[in-house]
Amino acid sequence: MTALATEPAAPGAATGAARRVLLAPITITPSKPLTPSHLKGLLWTDVMHRATQSLAHVTHRSSHTTYHPTEQTLGFWEFLDRTEGDTDYGDLTEEDIGALYVAFRAAARPSARDLRPYAEAAEHGWVHPASTRVLTLWSGHYARLGLHDPGLLRYQPPGLGLDAALDRLAGLGMCLDQRAVGGPVFLDLTRHGLPLRQLVTADGRPNYLACALRELLPLAPGFDEIVLLYDTELDSDHQQLARVLAELGPSVRRVPIGRVPIDGRIRSARQGGWRDVHAGALLDAAAGHDPAVVRLGMRLYFIAVLGPGQQQSFRPELLAQSLKRAERLLESAGQPQPEPLTDRLARHRKDHTYVDPYRLTSGLLGRRRAAPGLDLLTSVYL
């Protein structure tokens, strides 16, 4: 298994008995531009990661390799090869590839037989050129936003194969496996009051939850706390995932993050609708600002202004105001602080180890708040 890169505790962080925290955000299928909803989740995770690593040993695990075997990704790759042939994707934009993804989602589903060679290749690290192109473009956006890159372009296989993960579940008494009679495989948490949840179809296709279990089952015993960050619409699956992981010892925290409506509507990325509001377009529109202003302003808007829910539509004028607010905060940030950084960060925890990004970031916006220290902004936001 590929070694995980664990972030060292920052200067001044607790040592010795420092808790081990695994951040496990949901990944984004590399088939389209990064929408405002995607940006919100990425920035939320990044602030949680950087703030918490001053207080604990933090590992941020977000492996695209793990989730390539889902039908959503493999089906797109098969669709591209069948309809586009030997297209050179190196010059296509995210929007170009996203338009192909919308067409794929409107088409008929491929068969398990059609996907099998793609699944075998993905297990050995192969990535379709279209997704490689998208991940390369995302890497550039991550750099401009100051986001920690957990390995967008690296081969990071999960610690367990599918059969081994199902065997591990069976050992926990949590698997209903009907493959011997030609049926599907279910996660069985009925004794905990949760419904059966299919993991693998009768023709052998794993879903996102099955892939997550391959990733997290072997990792869970090595951590004191696991934080699952995900779209609110996936809450049911993450309740089930949390219940399984808690059986292995760690405290498991679920952090659902609401999507960002566009013009009052929450759309799935399969429908498109990202014109002028995707990450590349927003970064280009903010290009006249200092890079530090862009990084801080984006976090102020997508975390503090939008908040954890999904009531507010994306509003470019409020993003512009957040960039102006970031300029003012940076101008006033040089004042010495009466408290150590670790004490200021620790105030934004409850009964968990991780630092709450919303509590921390919204605290920067109060009209009568003291100016934030440059150490806080540099460590967490820039």
N, C-alpha and C positions, 0 to 999 in steps of 0.2 A: 504493500500500500504506500502511496506517496505520502511523505512526511508532511504534517501540517505546520504552517508557519505561525507560531504563537508570538504575539506581540509582547515584548518585555514590559514590565511595569515601568511607568515613567518615573523620572526622578521625584523623590518625595513620596512615592506610593508605598503602601504597606508591603512588607517583605515577610518571608518565612511562612506565616499562616495565611498569606493572601489567597483568596478563593479563586478557583479556576472557572472561567465563564466561557461558554461556547455560544456565539451568536450564529444563528442558522436562519438567514432570511430566505424567502422564496426567491427562486431565480426567474429570469425573464427569458422567454423563448427568443433566440437570436434570429429574428425573422422580420423585423420592423423597426421603426424609430422608437426612441424612448419618449413615451408620452408624459404629460404632467403627473399622472398616477404613478408611473414608474419612477419619475424623479423624486416624488414625495417619499416613496419607500426607500430609495437609495440614500437620500440625504438623511432620513430618519435613522437608518442603520449606521451611517457613517458617524453621526454625532454620538450615538449611543456607544459605538466602538471606541472612539477617541476619548470620550469623557470617562468611560468605565476603565480604560486601561491605566488611568492614574490611580486606580483603587484596587485593581485585581489583575490577574493574568488572563488576558482575553485572546481567544482564537475566533477569527471570523472565517467561517466555512461557507463558501458559496461556489460550488463546482458545477459548471455547465456540463462537464463530462457525465456527471451522475444522472442528469435529466434528459440527455439526448435520446435515450431509448424510449421515451414516451411517443405515443402515436402522433401527437401534435407536431413534434419535430421531425420524426422519421417520415411521416406522411408528406410533409412539406418538401423534404428532400426528394422523395420519390416523384412527387408531382412536378418538381422543377426539371428533373432529368427526363421525364416523359413528355413534358410540354415545351421545354426550352432547349433541350439538347445540350450541345457543347458551348453554351453561352459563356462569355468571359465576364465574370461578375466584378472584376477588379475596378472597373470605372463606374459601376452603378452606385446610386445614392441609397440611403436607407429608405427613402420614400419609394424609389423604384422597386426595391426588393419587397417593401411592405405592400405595394400594390399587387405583387405576385402572391403574397401571403393571403391577401383578401380574396383573390381569385381561387386559391387552394381551399379556403374554408367554405367557399360557395359550391365547390365541386363534390362529387361523390367520394366517399371514403375508400381508400385503398384496402386491399385484402391483406391478411396476415402474411400470406405467401409473398406478396409484393414487397412487404417491409422487412422480411427476414434477412436478406443480404445487407440491408442498411443497418439493421440492429447488430449484426455480427461485426460489421466494420466499425461501428461506433464504439463497441466494447473494446476495440483495440486502438482507439484514439483518433479514428478518422472523423473529420468534420467536413461537411459539404462546403464548397467554395463560397456559396452565397452566405452561409452563416459565418464563415471565417471573415468575410468582408464586413458583415454587420458588427461582429465582435471587435474587429480592428477599428472601425469608426467609433464604437462605444469607448474603446480605450482612449481615444483622443478626447472625448467628452469627459471621461473620468479625470483625465489630467487637467483639463481646464476648470473643472469643478473642485479640484483638490480632493477627490474621492479616493479612499483606499482601494486599490485594485486587488481583489482576492484571487486573481489568476484567470482572467477572462480567456486568455489564449493558451493556457497551460492544460496539459492532459492530467486530470486529477480524478482517477477512478475511485469509486466507492470501495470501502473496505470489505464488502461482502458481495458475492455473486447473488443472483436472484434466488437460486435454490437454497443457498446457505442462509440467506435472510429468512426465507420461509421456514427452514428448519429451526432457526433461532426462535421464531414466533411460535412454532409448534411446541418447542421446549418450554415456553412460557404459558402454554395452554391458551394461545390467542389466535390460532389458525384453523380454519375450516377448509381443508384441501380436497377438492373433488376432481382433481385431474385424473385419478385412476379410473374414473367412470366417464371421462370426457367432459367434465364440468370445469367451472372457474375456481379460483382461490379467493377466500374471504378473510379479512381481518375480523376475528370474533371476540368482541368485547361485551357480549350480551350479559355476562355475569356482572359487569360494571354498569349495566343499564344503558348501554350504547348499542345502536343497531349494527347488524352485519354490514361490512363495507367491502365491496369487491376490490381486490388488488390486481388480479390477473384474469383476463378473459379466458373463455374456454379454448380459444385458439392461440393462447400463449402471450398476449400483449399486456405488459405491465402498465399501470397508470402512474401518475405523479406520486401518489402516496406510497406505492411499492418502491419506487426509486428513492424516496426520502428515507424509508426504512433501511434500504441497503446502505445508505450513507451514514445514518445516525445510530443504528443499533450498535455497531462496534465502537463508536466514539463515546456514547453516553456514559459508560462507567468511569471514564477519565475526567469527568467534570463535576463540579459542585452545583453548577447552575447552567441550564440550557435555556436560551431565549429564542423562541420561534416568532419571527416577524413575517406577517403575511397579509394579503388582501382580506378584508372582512368577509367577502363572499365565500372564502374557503375556511370559515371558522369551524364547521362541522368536522372536516378532515383533520384539522389541527387539534381539535379536542381529542380525537382518537389517537393521533400521533403523540400528544402529550401524555396520554394515559399509558401508552406502551413504554415510553422513555422513562417515566417516573418509576416504573417497575424495576429499572436498572440502577436506581440509587440517587440520581441528581434531582434537585428541585427544577421543575420545568415551568417556565413563564410564557404565557401566550400574549403577544402584543399585536392585535389586529389594527391595521391602518386603513382608513377609509380611502376610497378612490376619489379622484378629482373630477367633478362634472365639468363638461364643456357646454356652455350655453344652456345650463340647467339640466343636462342629460348625462347620465353615466353610460358610456359606450364601451363595449368590448373592443380590444385592439383588432379583433377579426373583422370589424366593420370599418376600419380606417378612421378618418376624421381627425388626423393629427396635423394637417396642414397648418403651418406657421406657429404651432404650439409645441412641437417636439423639441427635444433637448438642443439639437444643433441650431434650430431656428432661434430659440430663446437666447442661446449663448452668442450667436451672431448679432442679435439685436442689442445685447448688452456690451458689445465689444468696445464701446467708447469709454467704459469704466475701467479703473484699475483692477487687475485680477483679484486682489484681496477683497475689493468691494463686491465683485461678482460672487465670490465664494460665500462671503458672509451674507450678502443680500438674498441669495437663493435660499439659504438655510433659514433665514428669518421668515421668508414668505412661505415656503413649503412646509415648515414645521410649526412656527408660532402663529402665523396668520391663518393658515388653513386648518390647523389643529388636527386632532386624531380622527375626527369624523369625516363625513362627506356631504355636509350641508352646503358649503360654499363652492360656487362655480369658479373656474379659473378666471382671473381678472388681471389683464396685463398692466392696468394702471396701478393696481395694488402691488404688483411685483416691482414696478418702477419706484413706487414709494418706499418699498423695502430696500432697494438699492441706495436710495438717498439716505435712509436711516442708517444703513451700514456705513456710509461715508462719515456720518456724524459720530457714530460709535467708535470708528477707527481713529478719528481725530482726537477723541477725548480719552483714549484708552491707556495713555501713558502714566496715569496716576498710580502711585504705590498703593497696594491693597493691605488692609489690616489683618486679613486672614490668609493662611496658606491656601494654595489652590485646592489641595485635597479636601480641606474642610468646606470650601465653597461648593465643590462638586458633590460631596457626600450629603449635603442638605436636600439634594434632589433624588433621593432614594426613599423607598418606603420599607417594606419587609423583604426587598430583593437586593441583590448585589449591583445590578446594572443601574446606571444613571438614566433617569427618564428624560429623553430629548425635549419633550414638550415643556415640562416644568422648567428645565434649564434654559431653553431658548426663549420662551415667553417671558422669563424673568429679565431678559435684556431690554424689553420693550416698554416697561413701566415708565411713565412720564417723570416720576420723582425718584427713580432708581439711581443709585450711584453709578458712575461710569464703570464699565467692566474693565478688569485688568487686562493688559496686553498678554499676560501669560495665559489667561483663559481663552482669549480669542485665538492666539497662536496654537495652543495645544488642541483645541476642539473644533474650531471653525475655519481656520485658514490652511 
